[in-house]
Amino acid sequence: MDESIERVDALPALPRRRADGHKGDYGRVLVVGGSRGMVGAVALAANAALRGGAGLTTFAAPETIQLAAATICPCATSVPLACERDGQLAREALGEFRSAAEAADVLAVGPGLSVGTRQQELVRAAIEVAKPLVLDADGLNNLARLDRWPEMRRGPVVLTPHPGEFSRLTRRSIAEIQADRQGAAVAAVRQWLALAPDRPLVLLLKGAGTVITDGRRVRINETGNPGLATGGSGDVLTGLAAALLAQGLDAFDSASLAAHVHGRAGDLAAERLGQVSLIATDLLEFLPAAIREACP
């Protein structure tokens, strides 16, 4: 292990809620994503943000799917993003995103977003907002197409790639990454931070033994099981990390606690249902117990 890296084992804790607290005290999360064929992704992330304790959650999705997503995420408000006749995001969607972002404390961008010119413009706008940001899935795939994106960051950023997405971001092979996951993660974060060292950046490299690093510290997550290898699981993690950011944890602590709680919810679900039958919505059901364990 690189001696310049501090190994972190202790879990951070959420601040205790005051008896007179109200929803505005626990953060406003905006989740952006969804597309035709990927309606559930943005709803899963928004539901996870709510289960993770965010006081207010809004999702922004293409107007063609917004109402469908809202039916599976009834506790969140929603913003329709303008679309062209073919269902692709319209130019006006960028302004609609910016307006919604102004009202948020934390952004989570990417679940089900799809990849394209408009989506790249939206991701660029998101990293230029001076607010904490979680990027996952197609948020990362669009980010990988932006030249010198680390210099564009204006606020803390948490990236949550699986090895394939990380490969696209770093242009390294998956085999090379998997051979030294910690080394690859630390090296990438340090390279990105060199272009903008005053703006926090945290990488959460998913997989068995998820690696969380800010280039100075590293934490290896020990919860979770193969049942989490199911569609939508990452969307739940995205919303959860955003909720923890919204409640005042910094980027590294939010990513660390989110990975632990997400994995623990998967363990609890697998104990009840088995690994084979576990699906992403099961994680939403078991998040409360996992959070109680981690933050009694």
N, C-alpha and C positions, 0 to 999 in steps of 0.2 A: 504494500500500500504506500502511495506517495506520502512522505512524511510531512509535506506542507498542507495536507488535507486533514481537517479535524473530523473525526468520526463521531457522529451524534447518535446516541441511543435513546435518550429520554424523549418522551412525547410532550409536546406543548399542550396547554390546557386552554379551553375557552374561558373568557372572563365570566364570572357569575352574573346572572341577570338580577337587576334591581327589582324590588317589589312593585315599584311604580313605573317600570319600563313600558315602552309602547313600541309598535312595529317600526317606527322611524328610527329607533335606537339600534336596530339590528341589521341595518343596511339594505340598500336597494340594488338588486342584481338585474342586469339585462342580459338575457341569453339570445344569441342571434344564430339562426340556422334554419334547417329544413329545406326541402325541395320536393318535387314530384317523386314519389317512390321512397321518400325518406321523411315521412310525416312524423313518425314517432320519435326521432332523434332529438329534436328540439324540445318536445314535450317531456321526454325522460330527463333531460338536463334541467329543465325548469322545475319539474317535480322534485328532483334531487336538491336543488337550491333551497326549495321550501323545506324539505325534510332536514336539510343541513342547518336550518335555523335562520335563514335570511328573512328579514321582516317583511319585505316586499319583493316580489319577483315579477318581471315582465319578460315576455319573449317577443322577438320580432322575427317574422317569417313571411315568405312570399304570400301575397294576398290569395293566391290560388289554393293554399293549404292552411291558411291561418285559422279558419273556423274549425276545420277538422282537428287540428292540433289542440285547439282550445277545449274541445270536448273531452280530451284525455288529460287536460291540465286545468281543472276548473278553479283552482285557487290562485292562479296567476292572471294578470292582465296581459293583453297582447296588442301588438302593433302590426298592421299589414304593410308589407313592403311592395311597392308598385311593380307590376310585371308587364312585359310585352305580350302581344297576342299569343306568342308561342310558349308562354309560361316562364320565360327567362326574366331575370331581374331587369327592370327598366332603369334608365339613368336617374330618375327621381328617387329611387330606393336609397341612394347614397345620402341624400339630404334627409330622408325620413329616418335613416339610421342615426345620423348625427344629432337630430332633434331628440330622439329617444335616449341617446347616450348622455346628453346633457343632464337628464333627470336621474341618472344612475350613479351609484358609488363604485360599482364593479361591473366589468364586462366579461362575458363568456361567449366566445365566437367559434363556430365551426361545425357543431354536430349536424350532419345531414345537409350542409350548405351547398355542396357540389362545387365544381371547379370551373372557372371561366373569367373573362375579363372583368365583368361587373363584380364578381366575388373577390377578385384580387384588389380591386379598388376599395371594396368595403374593408378587407383585412388591413390594407394600408391605412385607411382612415382610423381603424380601431387602434393600431399601434401608435398612431400619432396623437391619440387622446391621452391626456395626462392623468389617467386613472388606472388602477390595477386591472389587469387583463389576463384571462385564461384562454389559451388557444389550443384547440384539439382538432383531430380529424381533418376535415377539409379546410379548416382554418390554417392548419399546418401545411397542407398540400398547396394551398394558394400562397402562403408565406414563402415556401420554397421557390416560387417563381418570381419573387421580388428581389432585385439586386440590392445588396448592401442594406438589407432590412434592419440589422442591429442598430445602425445609426439613426433610424427613424423613430426608435422607441422614445416615448415621453414619460411613461410611468412604469411601475413594476410589471413584469411579464412572467407568467408561468406557462411553460410549454409542456404538454403531456403526450408525447408521441409513443406509439409502439415502435418496434425496431424498423418496420418498413417506412414509416413516416420519418423516423430519425435518419434513415439512410438517404431519403430524398433531401432532407435539410442539410446533411453533411457531405453528401456525395461519396460516402463510404459504403462498402458492401455490408449486407446484413451479417454475413459470416464473420467479417472483421469486427463488427460491433459486438456481436454475441460472444466473441472470443475474449473480450475484455470490456464488459459493459460499464463498469465503474470508470475505467481509464478513458473510454470513448466519451462518456458523459462529461467528465470533468474537463477534458481537453476541449470539447466543443463549447462549453459554457465560457471557459477562459478566453477562447478565440473570439466569441461574440462580445463578451464584456470589454475586450480590448478596444473595440470601436466606440463604446459608450460606457465607460466604467462607473459613471455616477448614477446609473439607472439600474435598479436590481433586476436580475434575470435568474430564474430558477428552472431547471430541467427536471421533469419527472419522467424517467424512461421506464415505460411499463414492461411487464413480463415477470417471470418467476424471479423473486428478489428485486422488486422495483427499486430503482436507484433515484434518489432525490439529491440534487446538488446545486449549490449556488457558486461553484468554483472554488470556494474556500472551505465549505463544510459538505459532508456527505452523510446520508442516512440510507440504510438498506432496509426496506420494509419486509417484515416477516409474516404478515398475515396474508390470507388468500389461498386459493386452491384452483385446480384446473377447471372447475365449474364456471369460473369467471370468464373463460374463453368463449364468450357468447355475444352475439350482436346486441349493442346497446349498453353493455357494461361500462365502456369508456365514457359514454354520454352521462351516465350517473356520476362518475368520478369528476367530470368537468363541472357539473352543477354544484356538487359538494364542495370542491375546492373554491369555487367562486363565493359560496355562502360563508365559508370560513374567513376568506379575505374581507368580506363585507362586515363581519363581526369584529374586525380589528386585528386579526393575526397577520403577521408579515408574510411575504411570499413563500419563504422557506418553511416556516411553521405551518402555513396553510396546506402546502403540498404534502408535508410530512404527515400531518394529522388526517388529511383526506385519504391518502394512500392506506394508512392504518385502518381507518374506520371502514372504508370501502372493502378492503380485504376481509375485515372481521365480519362485516355484514354478509359477505360471501361465505364465510365459514359457518356462520349461524344458519344461513339458508341451506347450505349443503348438509348440515346435521339433520335438518328437518326433512329436506326434499331429496337429498342425494345430489352429487355433482352433475350427473348426466342430465337431469331434468331442470336444473337451475336456469332461470331466464332473468333478464335485466330488471323486470318489474318486481321480482322477488327481492332484489336488493333494496328497493324503496321500502318494502315492508319491514326489513330487518335493520335498516339504518338507525331507527330510534334506540334499539337495544345496544347496538354497537357504539353509538355516541354516549349513552349512559355509562357503559363500561369505561370508555376512554376519558370521559369528563364527568365523574360522579358529582 
